[in-house]
């Protein structure tokens, strides 16, 4: 069945690949065109998902960096604990990690 929204495309396949496609199409009782369409969809899904994964990797790296910056901002936890445990004692002279 020819889809109205389709384009006829010509490309070259090695004879061995064409023969294998025909054999599978015969066993599955499907046209070779259907198998080629399924194959094209699988390839597109694979590569489109790779782009999505790369974007997610970049976003995760950015989020980790923001988290690190947030963890080292502000007063140290030790100084806050010392103020509660030892009221009146001046804060320590610890240096902040950056």
C-alpha positions as CSV (number, residue, x, y, z in Angstrom):
1,X,0.0,0.0,0.0
2,X,1.4,3.4,-1.0
3,X,1.1,6.1,1.6
4,X,-0.1,9.5,0.2
5,X,2.5,11.3,2.3
6,X,5.5,9.3,1.0
7,X,8.3,9.9,-1.4
8,X,9.9,7.4,-3.7
9,X,13.6,7.0,-2.9
10,X,16.3,5.2,-4.7
11,X,19.4,4.0,-2.9
12,X,21.9,1.2,-3.4
13,X,22.1,-1.8,-1.1
14,X,24.7,-4.6,-1.3
15,X,23.1,-7.6,-2.9
16,X,23.7,-9.8,0.2
17,X,21.7,-7.3,2.3
18,X,18.9,-7.0,-0.3
19,X,18.7,-10.8,-0.4
20,X,18.5,-11.1,3.4
21,X,15.8,-8.4,3.5
22,X,13.7,-10.2,0.9
23,X,14.0,-13.5,2.8
24,X,12.9,-11.9,6.1
25,X,10.1,-10.0,4.3
26,X,8.9,-13.3,2.8
27,X,8.9,-15.1,6.2
28,X,7.1,-12.2,7.8
29,X,4.7,-11.8,4.9
30,X,5.5,-8.1,4.6
31,X,6.9,-6.0,1.8
32,X,10.6,-5.1,1.9
33,X,9.5,-1.4,1.9
34,X,7.9,-2.0,5.3
35,X,11.1,-3.5,6.7
36,X,13.1,-0.6,5.4
37,X,10.7,1.9,6.9
38,X,10.9,0.1,10.3
39,X,14.7,0.1,10.0
40,X,14.8,3.8,9.3
41,X,12.5,4.5,12.3
42,X,14.8,2.5,14.5
43,X,17.9,4.4,13.3
44,X,16.2,7.7,13.8
45,X,15.0,6.8,17.3
46,X,18.5,5.7,18.2
47,X,20.2,8.9,17.1
48,X,17.5,11.2,18.3
49,X,17.7,9.6,21.7
50,X,21.5,10.0,21.7
51,X,21.0,13.8,21.3
52,X,18.5,13.8,24.2
53,X,20.9,11.9,26.4
54,X,23.7,14.3,25.5
55,X,21.5,17.3,26.5
56,X,20.6,15.5,29.8
57,X,24.3,14.9,30.5
58,X,25.1,18.6,30.0
59,X,22.2,19.7,32.2
60,X,23.2,17.2,34.9
61,X,26.8,18.6,34.8
62,X,25.5,22.1,35.1
63,X,23.3,21.2,38.0
64,X,26.2,19.4,39.8
65,X,28.3,22.5,39.4
66,X,25.6,24.7,40.8
67,X,25.2,22.4,43.7
68,X,28.9,22.5,44.5
69,X,28.9,26.3,44.4
70,X,25.9,26.3,46.8
71,X,27.5,23.8,49.2
72,X,30.6,26.0,49.7
73,X,28.7,29.3,49.9
74,X,28.0,31.0,53.2
75,X,29.3,30.2,56.7
76,X,30.7,26.9,57.5
77,X,28.5,24.3,59.3
78,X,31.2,23.9,62.0
79,X,31.0,27.7,62.8
80,X,27.2,27.4,63.1
81,X,27.5,24.4,65.4
82,X,30.2,26.1,67.5
83,X,28.0,29.1,68.0
84,X,25.2,26.8,69.3
85,X,27.5,24.7,71.5
86,X,29.7,27.4,72.8
87,X,27.8,30.7,72.9
88,X,29.9,33.8,73.3
89,X,33.0,32.2,71.7
90,X,34.2,34.0,68.6
91,X,34.0,32.1,65.3
92,X,37.1,30.2,64.2
93,X,39.5,31.5,61.6
94,X,38.8,28.6,59.2
95,X,39.2,29.4,55.5
96,X,36.4,28.5,53.1
97,X,37.0,26.0,50.3
98,X,36.4,27.3,46.8
